């Protein structure tokens, strides 16, 4: 039989399928493992992974057996599927790939297969609760077959218009599809049209909506310290390890979800909250990976993410010159991303992640040239990083951004050097 990881890699050719039919039938054939544990479902445009990481850390600190499913991975497919922050063992992954593969009777995409793997693994590990990140949209995403105790929608901006719709209301309607009948949703969405759509969905489904900024408030007291004024709970002097002031809002979403779980009988003490937030880690988001020269990796892959990155570059970092290595997928709004980012930079190196959907540097260059006059093109990402490092002095900062695929490639190049056949 074909190598399990090679088989999984081959599923990428199936593209994207937004629809619950194939995945629901596959999960049914596997015994509907997603029904055997509690769950939290997290959708939104940006911040899903960070919010999931903080929630997982708090719940694990409490002593629970916690599953965590996120996407995409940076270096190793196994990053997507974790229990108590430990990646699924390689031999177990191979076994489960074969098991799921045996149950396939119709076309299944890469993401649908990965989701089935995660939900099955969590069942076999007898997790108490699974923290599940939505892949795209929500209503028709493969993850929407879990029954969450609380749904989280981090924020909503224009993205994936080909699949989710060409206006904010349509996209909000798709993301709001993870709100269940009679359920509870927490959101940091602030744009009026998106809020109106979520509120309409909640009225139709008799669900409760809690909003950051209305029902829940935060007050920053430093770069990574804040106070939380929640639904019924108050915390002061909380600290988070994730960089960027935008992470405080993600932390507030995690805390609101913890409040809701507690109200539903899941006991979580204050010490677990404080220590779980403090100890949470999430790679590839404002991650300082080298100090000589300083290199920061950030997977910002849309205009909203780039805006958060730019704010952090201005407020959280000091440097003489900023050198940006930028690569992006072609279906992203890279014109707006470059317009926001490039004025902050002194030097730009355009590159291309080794991903079929990556934008060509010859397409990026004329757009980038509108906003900056010092641009170099180096297609190979490892060589692009080497060039950026050669340009950087002792007090300079190199920022690698535009795509999580690019960030993953750079992390592998800098840190791992593992055989390529281990990665999918």
C-alpha positions as CSV (number, residue, x, y, z in Angstrom):
1,X,0.0,0.0,0.0
2,X,1.1,3.6,-0.7
3,X,3.1,5.3,2.0
4,X,0.5,6.9,4.4
5,X,1.9,10.4,4.2
6,X,2.3,10.2,0.5
7,X,-1.4,9.3,0.3
8,X,-2.3,12.2,2.5
9,X,-0.2,14.6,0.4
10,X,-2.0,13.3,-2.7
11,X,-5.4,14.4,-1.4
12,X,-4.4,18.0,-1.8
13,X,-5.2,17.5,-5.5
14,X,-8.8,17.2,-4.5
15,X,-9.0,20.9,-3.7
16,X,-11.5,22.4,-1.4
17,X,-15.0,21.1,-0.7
18,X,-17.3,23.1,1.4
19,X,-20.1,20.7,2.3
20,X,-20.8,18.3,5.1
21,X,-22.1,15.3,3.2
22,X,-18.8,13.4,2.6
23,X,-17.3,14.1,6.0
24,X,-20.5,13.3,7.8
25,X,-20.7,9.9,6.1
26,X,-17.0,9.2,6.8
27,X,-17.3,10.0,10.4
28,X,-20.5,7.9,10.7
29,X,-18.5,4.9,9.3
30,X,-15.9,5.6,12.0
31,X,-18.6,5.5,14.7
32,X,-19.1,9.3,15.0
33,X,-16.1,9.8,17.3
34,X,-16.8,13.5,17.6
35,X,-19.8,12.8,19.8
36,X,-17.7,11.1,22.5
37,X,-16.3,14.2,24.2
38,X,-17.0,17.9,24.8
39,X,-15.8,20.5,22.3
40,X,-15.1,24.1,21.7
41,X,-15.3,25.3,18.1
42,X,-13.4,28.4,17.0
43,X,-14.0,30.3,13.7
44,X,-13.1,33.7,12.4
45,X,-10.6,35.4,10.1
46,X,-7.6,35.8,12.3
47,X,-6.6,34.8,15.8
48,X,-8.2,31.3,15.8
49,X,-5.0,29.4,16.5
50,X,-3.8,31.7,19.2
51,X,-7.2,31.6,21.0
52,X,-7.2,27.8,20.7
53,X,-3.7,27.6,22.1
54,X,-4.6,29.7,25.1
55,X,-7.8,27.7,25.8
56,X,-6.0,24.4,25.4
57,X,-3.3,25.6,27.8
58,X,-5.8,26.7,30.5
59,X,-7.8,23.4,30.3
60,X,-4.6,21.3,30.4
61,X,-3.4,23.3,33.4
62,X,-6.7,22.2,35.1
63,X,-5.6,18.6,34.6
64,X,-8.0,17.8,31.8
65,X,-7.2,15.6,28.9
66,X,-7.3,18.1,26.0
67,X,-7.4,17.6,22.3
68,X,-6.3,20.5,20.0
69,X,-6.9,20.6,16.3
70,X,-5.5,23.5,14.2
71,X,-4.5,24.3,10.7
72,X,-2.3,24.7,8.8
73,X,0.8,23.2,10.2
74,X,4.2,24.9,9.9
75,X,6.7,22.1,9.7
76,X,5.1,18.7,10.5
77,X,1.6,17.6,9.8
78,X,1.4,16.2,13.3
79,X,1.3,19.7,14.7
80,X,-2.3,19.9,13.6
81,X,-3.4,17.1,16.0
82,X,-2.3,17.3,19.7
83,X,-3.4,16.0,23.0
84,X,-2.1,18.0,26.0
85,X,0.1,19.8,23.5
86,X,1.9,16.6,22.5
87,X,1.7,15.9,18.7
88,X,0.1,12.7,17.6
89,X,2.9,10.0,17.6
90,X,4.1,9.2,14.1
91,X,3.3,5.5,14.3
92,X,-0.2,6.2,15.6
93,X,-0.7,8.7,12.7
94,X,0.3,6.1,10.1
95,X,-2.1,3.6,11.7
96,X,-5.0,6.0,11.7
97,X,-4.4,7.1,8.2
98,X,-4.7,3.5,7.1
99,X,-7.8,3.0,9.2
100,X,-9.6,6.1,7.9
101,X,-8.5,5.3,4.4
102,X,-10.2,1.9,4.6
103,X,-13.6,3.6,5.3
104,X,-13.5,6.0,2.3
105,X,-16.2,5.4,-0.2
106,X,-16.3,8.7,-2.1
107,X,-14.1,11.7,-2.8
108,X,-12.6,13.2,0.4
109,X,-10.4,16.2,0.5
110,X,-7.1,16.7,2.4
111,X,-8.8,18.8,5.1
112,X,-11.7,16.5,5.5
113,X,-9.4,13.6,5.9
114,X,-7.2,15.5,8.4
115,X,-10.4,16.4,10.4
116,X,-11.5,12.8,10.5
117,X,-8.0,11.8,11.8
118,X,-8.1,14.4,14.6
119,X,-11.6,13.6,15.8
120,X,-10.9,9.9,15.7
121,X,-7.6,10.3,17.6
122,X,-9.3,12.4,20.3
123,X,-11.8,9.6,20.8
124,X,-9.1,7.0,21.1
125,X,-7.3,9.2,23.6
126,X,-10.5,9.6,25.6
127,X,-10.1,13.4,25.8
128,X,-12.3,15.3,28.1
129,X,-12.6,18.2,25.7
130,X,-11.4,19.1,22.2
131,X,-10.5,22.6,21.1
132,X,-11.2,22.6,17.4
133,X,-10.2,25.3,14.9
134,X,-12.4,25.9,11.8
135,X,-10.6,25.6,8.5
136,X,-12.6,27.9,6.2
137,X,-15.8,29.7,6.8
138,X,-17.8,27.6,9.3
139,X,-21.3,26.6,8.1
140,X,-20.0,24.0,5.6
141,X,-16.6,23.4,7.1
142,X,-15.7,19.8,8.0
143,X,-15.2,20.8,11.7
144,X,-18.9,21.9,12.0
145,X,-20.0,18.3,12.8
146,X,-18.8,18.7,16.4
147,X,-21.3,19.8,19.0
148,X,-19.6,22.7,20.9
149,X,-20.4,23.8,24.4
150,X,-19.4,27.2,23.2
151,X,-18.6,28.6,19.7
152,X,-16.1,31.4,19.3
153,X,-15.9,33.8,16.3
154,X,-12.7,35.8,16.7
155,X,-13.2,38.5,14.1
156,X,-14.5,38.8,10.5
157,X,-13.0,40.6,7.5
158,X,-13.0,40.0,3.8
159,X,-11.4,36.7,2.8
160,X,-11.9,33.6,0.6
161,X,-14.6,35.5,-1.4
162,X,-14.6,32.7,-4.0
163,X,-16.0,30.3,-1.4
164,X,-17.6,32.5,1.3
165,X,-19.2,35.4,-0.6
166,X,-18.3,38.9,-1.9
167,X,-19.5,41.0,1.0
168,X,-19.1,41.1,4.7
169,X,-22.7,40.0,5.5
170,X,-22.2,36.8,3.4
171,X,-18.9,36.0,5.0
172,X,-20.4,36.6,8.5
173,X,-23.3,34.3,7.6
174,X,-20.9,31.5,6.7
175,X,-18.8,32.0,9.8
176,X,-21.9,32.3,11.9
177,X,-22.8,28.8,10.8
178,X,-20.9,27.4,13.8
179,X,-23.5,28.9,16.1
180,X,-25.8,26.0,17.2
181,X,-29.5,26.1,18.0
182,X,-29.8,27.0,21.7
183,X,-26.0,27.5,21.9
184,X,-23.7,30.1,23.1
185,X,-21.3,32.2,21.0
186,X,-18.5,34.6,22.0
187,X,-17.1,37.1,19.5
188,X,-14.7,40.0,19.2
189,X,-16.3,41.0,15.9
190,X,-16.7,44.8,15.8
191,X,-17.8,45.6,12.2
192,X,-21.4,46.6,12.3
193,X,-22.6,44.6,9.3
194,X,-20.9,41.4,10.6
195,X,-22.4,42.0,14.1
196,X,-25.9,42.5,12.7
197,X,-25.6,39.2,10.8
198,X,-24.4,37.3,13.9
199,X,-27.1,38.7,16.0
200,X,-29.7,37.7,13.4
201,X,-28.4,34.2,13.4
202,X,-28.5,34.0,17.2
203,X,-32.2,35.3,17.2
204,X,-33.1,32.6,14.7
205,X,-31.4,29.8,16.6
206,X,-32.3,31.1,20.1
207,X,-28.7,31.3,20.9
208,X,-26.9,33.7,23.2
209,X,-24.2,36.1,21.9
210,X,-21.6,37.6,24.1
211,X,-19.5,40.4,22.6
212,X,-16.0,41.7,23.5
213,X,-16.5,45.4,24.0
214,X,-20.1,45.2,25.1
215,X,-20.5,42.3,27.5
216,X,-16.8,41.6,28.1
217,X,-14.1,44.3,28.5
218,X,-10.4,44.3,28.8
219,X,-8.0,47.0,30.0
220,X,-4.3,46.7,29.0
221,X,-1.7,47.6,31.6
222,X,1.4,46.9,29.5
223,X,2.5,45.0,26.4
224,X,1.4,41.6,27.8
225,X,-0.6,42.4,31.0
226,X,-4.3,43.2,31.2
227,X,-7.4,43.1,33.4
228,X,-10.5,41.2,32.4
229,X,-14.1,42.3,33.1
230,X,-16.2,39.4,32.0
231,X,-19.8,38.1,32.0
232,X,-19.6,37.3,35.7
233,X,-15.9,37.1,36.4
234,X,-13.1,39.6,37.0
235,X,-9.4,39.2,36.8
236,X,-6.6,41.8,37.2
237,X,-2.9,41.6,36.4
238,X,-3.2,38.7,33.9
239,X,-0.1,38.0,31.8
240,X,0.2,36.4,28.4
241,X,3.4,35.1,26.7
242,X,2.1,35.7,23.1
243,X,3.5,38.8,21.6
244,X,1.3,41.6,20.2
245,X,-1.4,43.7,21.9
246,X,-4.0,42.0,19.7
247,X,-3.4,38.8,21.7
248,X,-5.1,40.4,24.7
249,X,-8.4,40.3,22.7
250,X,-7.8,36.7,21.9
251,X,-7.1,36.0,25.5
252,X,-10.4,37.7,26.5
253,X,-12.3,35.3,24.1
254,X,-10.6,32.3,25.7
255,X,-11.5,33.6,29.2
256,X,-15.1,34.2,28.2
257,X,-15.3,30.6,26.9
258,X,-13.9,29.4,30.2
259,X,-16.7,31.4,32.0
260,X,-19.3,29.7,29.8
261,X,-17.8,26.2,30.4
262,X,-17.8,26.9,34.2
263,X,-21.4,27.9,34.0
264,X,-22.2,24.6,32.3
265,X,-20.5,22.6,35.1
266,X,-16.9,22.3,33.9
267,X,-14.8,23.2,36.9
268,X,-11.9,25.4,36.1
269,X,-10.1,27.2,39.0
270,X,-8.5,30.7,38.9
271,X,-4.9,29.3,39.2
272,X,-5.4,27.3,36.0
273,X,-6.6,30.4,34.2
274,X,-3.7,32.5,35.3
275,X,-1.0,29.9,34.7
276,X,-2.6,28.6,31.5
277,X,-2.6,32.0,29.9
278,X,0.9,32.7,31.1
279,X,2.3,29.5,29.7
280,X,0.5,29.3,26.4
281,X,2.7,29.1,23.3
282,X,1.8,29.4,19.6
283,X,4.5,29.2,17.0
284,X,4.8,31.4,13.9
285,X,3.0,34.4,15.3
286,X,5.4,37.2,16.2
287,X,7.9,34.5,17.0
288,X,11.4,35.7,17.6
289,X,13.5,32.9,16.3
290,X,17.0,34.4,16.1
291,X,18.9,37.1,17.8
292,X,22.0,37.5,15.5
293,X,20.4,39.1,13.6
294,X,17.0,39.3,15.2
295,X,14.5,37.4,13.0
296,X,10.8,37.5,13.8
297,X,8.3,35.2,12.0
298,X,4.6,36.1,11.6
299,X,2.1,34.2,9.6
300,X,-0.1,37.2,8.8
301,X,-1.7,36.2,5.5
302,X,-4.5,38.8,4.9
303,X,-4.9,42.6,5.3
304,X,-6.2,42.3,8.9
305,X,-3.4,40.1,10.0
306,X,-0.8,42.4,8.4
307,X,-2.4,45.4,10.2
308,X,-1.9,43.6,13.6
309,X,1.7,42.8,12.6
310,X,2.4,46.4,11.6
311,X,1.0,47.7,14.9
312,X,3.2,45.2,16.8
313,X,6.3,46.2,14.7
314,X,5.7,49.8,15.7
315,X,4.9,49.3,19.4
316,X,6.6,46.1,20.5
317,X,9.9,46.1,18.7
318,X,12.8,48.5,18.5
319,X,15.3,48.4,15.6
320,X,17.4,50.6,13.3
321,X,16.2,49.2,10.0
322,X,13.4,46.7,9.1
323,X,14.1,44.1,6.4
324,X,11.0,42.3,5.2
325,X,10.9,38.9,3.6
326,X,7.5,38.5,2.0
327,X,5.8,35.6,0.2
328,X,2.0,35.0,-0.1
329,X,-0.6,32.8,-1.7
330,X,-2.0,34.1,-4.9
331,X,-5.6,34.1,-3.7
332,X,-4.9,36.6,-0.9
333,X,-5.4,40.4,-1.2
334,X,-1.6,41.0,-1.4
335,X,-2.0,44.4,-2.8
336,X,-3.6,45.7,0.4
337,X,-1.1,43.7,2.5
338,X,1.9,45.2,0.7
339,X,0.4,48.7,0.8
340,X,0.1,48.5,4.6
341,X,3.4,46.7,5.3
342,X,6.0,48.1,2.9
343,X,6.1,51.7,4.1
344,X,7.5,50.4,7.4
345,X,10.3,48.6,5.8
346,X,13.8,49.7,4.7
347,X,14.5,46.7,2.5
348,X,12.2,44.2,0.9
349,X,13.0,40.7,-0.3
350,X,10.1,39.1,-2.3
351,X,10.1,35.3,-2.4
352,X,7.7,32.4,-3.2
353,X,6.7,29.6,-0.7
354,X,7.0,26.1,-2.1
355,X,3.2,25.8,-2.4
356,X,1.2,25.3,-5.6
357,X,-1.1,28.2,-4.7
358,X,1.8,30.7,-4.0
359,X,1.9,34.0,-5.9
360,X,4.7,34.3,-8.4
361,X,7.3,36.9,-7.5
362,X,6.9,38.4,-11.0
363,X,3.3,39.2,-10.1
364,X,4.2,40.6,-6.7
365,X,7.0,42.9,-7.9
366,X,5.0,45.5,-9.9
367,X,2.5,45.8,-7.0
368,X,5.3,46.1,-4.4
369,X,7.1,48.6,-6.5
370,X,4.1,51.0,-6.1
371,X,4.9,51.2,-2.4
372,X,8.7,50.8,-2.1
373,X,11.8,51.5,-4.1
374,X,14.3,49.0,-2.5
375,X,13.0,45.6,-3.6
376,X,14.9,42.4,-4.3
377,X,13.5,39.2,-5.7
378,X,14.8,35.8,-4.5
379,X,12.4,33.0,-5.4
380,X,13.9,30.3,-3.1
381,X,12.8,31.1,0.4
382,X,15.9,29.8,2.1
383,X,18.1,32.0,-0.2
384,X,15.7,34.9,0.4
385,X,16.3,34.6,4.2
386,X,20.1,34.3,3.6
387,X,19.9,37.5,1.6
388,X,17.9,39.3,4.3
389,X,20.4,38.2,6.9
390,X,23.3,39.5,4.9
391,X,21.5,42.9,4.7
392,X,20.9,43.1,8.4
393,X,23.2,44.8,10.8
394,X,23.4,44.3,14.6
395,X,20.5,46.6,15.4
396,X,18.3,45.6,12.5
397,X,15.2,43.4,12.5
398,X,14.3,40.8,9.8
399,X,10.6,40.1,9.5
400,X,9.3,37.0,7.6
401,X,5.6,37.3,6.8
402,X,2.8,36.9,4.2
403,X,2.0,33.2,4.6
404,X,2.1,30.5,7.2
405,X,3.5,28.3,4.5
406,X,6.5,30.6,4.1
407,X,6.9,30.8,7.9
408,X,6.9,27.0,8.1
409,X,9.6,26.7,5.4
410,X,11.8,29.2,7.2
411,X,11.3,27.4,10.5
412,X,12.3,24.1,8.9
413,X,15.3,25.7,7.3
414,X,16.5,27.4,10.6
415,X,15.6,24.8,13.1
416,X,15.0,21.3,11.9
417,X,16.9,19.9,8.9
418,X,14.7,16.8,9.0
419,X,14.2,14.6,6.0
420,X,11.7,16.1,3.6
421,X,9.6,12.9,3.5
422,X,8.5,13.5,7.1
423,X,6.6,16.5,6.1
424,X,3.2,16.9,4.4
